[in-house]
Amino acid sequence: QVQLVESGGGLVQAGGSLRLSCAASGSTFSIDTMAWYRQARGKQRELVAVINSGSSTRYADSVKGRFTMSRDKAKNTVYLQMNSLKPEDTAVYLCYYHSGITNANYWGQGTQVTVSS
């Protein structure tokens, strides 16, 4: 089992910044993938950013150049630095963990990000 705890959400004005954190605990492995998804009210969940065990990253086109995902392996924590936030970034942001060993997937509870215009 892997537990994911997100933090760092909140209310920010358009153009502002937030940094989200997701701490993983439990049966984590060195071969894994972690990601941030988001789900706005009434919309489908969408992938925001993903990072693999080699720290390679991919981003949704809508956040490229504004968001940066990173990881601290020693702390089993990933981060999402969000700059130049827009009202359309408003959503619940969820942390996702995939084990490359067991193929199990886990989700965090989510953290609300609200960007006011």
Buried (B, 14 or more C-beta within 10 A) or exposed (E): EBBBBBBBBEEBEEEBEBBBBBBBEEEBEEEBBBBBBBBBEEEEBEBBBBBBBEEEBEBBEEBEEBBBBBBEEEEBBBBBBBBEBBEEBBBBBBBBBBBEEEEBEBBBEBBEBBBEE
